């Protein structure tokens, strides 16, 4: 076996979830405006990051942390599930991470256009576009499309990790 397989979940439970994750990947890949149920969770985690990290007074670091927060949560879950040897949950966390990178790609792509509706619970920064601020401060606003495409490629790489890892888990399930 390549990876130890947790026997916590039967295959009839895991396969539909993996199929759904592949389905939403297809839509994330083909539509910049697509957002899944997981995308909604990512949005709220990002917004909670606004509230949690408001204690930092450096606006630039604070603005970066909002996006980092939405990557830290699924990464922490991935580590936690890995330590518990819940490998199915680990594979779902990889999917959670790639949905975040697709969301970040879409939001950062909007830095110049500012066509997406902005929602914020953080009063001092209400209506401010995070990525416009970040890219302006880093003097890379003219490279918005390139940077957002990089986030998109990172999402695709995490999807590939998810697929390979999931296939190994499925193969191991049938060879136990």
C-alpha positions in Angstrom: 0.0 0.0 0.0 1.2 3.5 -0.8 -0.8 5.2 1.9 -2.4 3.6 5.0 -6.1 3.7 4.4 -8.5 4.7 7.2 -11.4 2.3 7.3 -13.7 4.9 9.0 -15.9 5.5 6.0 -17.4 3.0 3.5 -16.7 3.5 -0.2 -20.4 4.3 -0.9 -20.1 7.3 1.3 -16.7 8.6 0.0 -17.2 8.2 -3.7 -20.2 10.5 -4.0 -18.3 13.2 -2.1 -15.3 12.8 -4.4 -17.6 12.9 -7.4 -19.2 16.1 -6.2 -15.7 17.7 -5.6 -14.7 16.8 -9.2 -18.0 18.3 -10.4 -17.4 21.6 -8.6 -13.8 21.7 -9.9 -15.2 21.5 -13.4 -17.4 24.5 -12.7 -14.7 26.5 -11.0 -12.4 25.8 -13.9 -15.0 26.9 -16.5 -16.7 29.9 -14.8 -15.0 32.7 -12.9 -18.3 33.6 -11.3 -19.0 30.1 -9.9 -19.1 29.5 -6.2 -20.0 26.3 -4.5 -21.2 25.6 -1.0 -17.6 25.4 0.0 -17.0 28.8 -1.6 -19.7 30.3 0.7 -17.9 28.8 3.7 -14.6 30.3 2.4 -16.3 33.7 2.0 -17.5 33.6 5.6 -14.1 32.5 6.9 -12.5 35.4 5.0 -15.0 37.8 6.6 -14.5 36.4 10.1 -10.8 37.0 9.4 -11.7 40.7 9.1 -13.1 40.6 12.6 -10.4 38.4 14.2 -7.4 40.3 12.8 -8.8 43.9 13.3 -6.5 44.1 16.4 -3.5 44.5 14.1 -3.0 48.1 13.2 -0.8 47.8 10.2 -3.4 47.8 7.4 -1.3 46.1 4.8 -0.5 43.1 7.1 -4.1 43.0 8.2 -5.3 42.9 4.6 -3.0 40.0 3.8 -4.1 38.1 6.9 -7.7 38.2 5.8 -6.9 36.0 2.8 -4.3 34.0 4.7 -6.9 33.2 7.3 -9.0 31.4 4.7 -6.0 29.2 3.8 -4.9 28.6 7.4 -8.2 27.1 8.5 -8.3 24.3 5.9 -4.6 23.7 6.3 -5.0 23.4 10.1 -7.9 20.9 9.5 -5.7 19.0 7.0 -3.0 18.6 9.6 -5.5 17.7 12.3 -7.1 15.0 10.2 -3.7 13.7 9.1 -2.7 13.3 12.8 -5.9 11.4 13.4 -5.2 9.2 10.3 -8.5 10.2 8.7 -7.1 10.2 5.2 -10.5 10.7 3.5 -10.9 13.9 5.4 -7.3 14.9 4.4 -8.3 14.5 0.8 -11.4 16.7 1.3 -9.1 19.3 2.9 -7.0 19.4 -0.2 -10.2 20.1 -2.1 -11.1 22.8 0.4 -7.8 24.4 -0.2 -8.2 24.5 -4.0 -11.6 26.0 -3.7 -10.0 28.8 -1.7 -7.4 29.4 -4.3 -10.1 29.7 -7.0 -11.9 32.2 -4.8 -8.7 34.1 -4.2 -8.0 34.1 -8.0 -11.5 35.5 -8.7 -11.2 38.2 -6.1 -7.7 39.2 -7.0 -8.6 39.3 -10.7 -11.3 41.9 -9.8 -8.7 44.3 -8.3 -8.7 46.6 -11.3 -12.3 46.0 -12.5 -13.9 46.1 -9.1 -17.1 44.6 -10.5 -17.7 42.1 -7.7 -20.0 43.2 -4.9 -18.1 43.9 -1.7 -19.3 42.7 1.7 -17.5 43.4 4.9 -18.2 43.1 8.6 -15.1 45.3 9.3 -16.3 48.8 9.7 -13.0 50.8 9.0 -12.5 49.0 5.8 -16.1 48.6 4.6 -16.2 48.9 0.8 -12.4 48.6 0.3 -11.3 46.0 -2.2 -8.6 43.9 -0.4 -6.6 43.1 -3.6 -6.7 46.6 -5.0 -5.2 47.7 -1.8 -2.6 44.9 -1.7 -1.6 45.3 -5.4 -1.4 49.1 -5.1 0.8 48.9 -2.0 3.1 46.3 -3.8 3.1 48.4 -7.0 1.9 45.4 -9.0 -1.7 46.5 -9.9 -0.9 46.3 -13.6 0.0 42.6 -13.2 -3.3 41.7 -11.6 -4.3 39.3 -14.4 -0.9 37.4 -14.2 -1.1 37.1 -10.4 -4.7 36.0 -10.3 -3.8 33.4 -13.0 -1.0 32.2 -10.7 -3.6 31.7 -7.9 -5.7 29.7 -10.4 -2.7 27.5 -11.3 -2.1 26.8 -7.7 -5.7 25.8 -7.4 -5.3 23.4 -10.2 -2.1 21.9 -8.6 -4.0 21.4 -5.4 -6.8 19.7 -7.4 -4.2 17.4 -8.9 -2.9 16.5 -5.5 -6.5 15.8 -4.4 -7.1 13.6 -7.4 -3.9 11.6 -7.0 -4.3 11.2 -3.3 -7.9 10.2 -3.7 -7.1 7.6 -6.3 -4.5 6.1 -4.1 -7.0 5.9 -1.3 -9.6 4.3 -3.5 -7.1 1.8 -4.9 -5.9 0.9 -1.4 -9.5 0.5 -0.3 -10.0 -2.2 -2.9 -6.7 -3.9 -2.3 -7.1 -4.3 1.5 
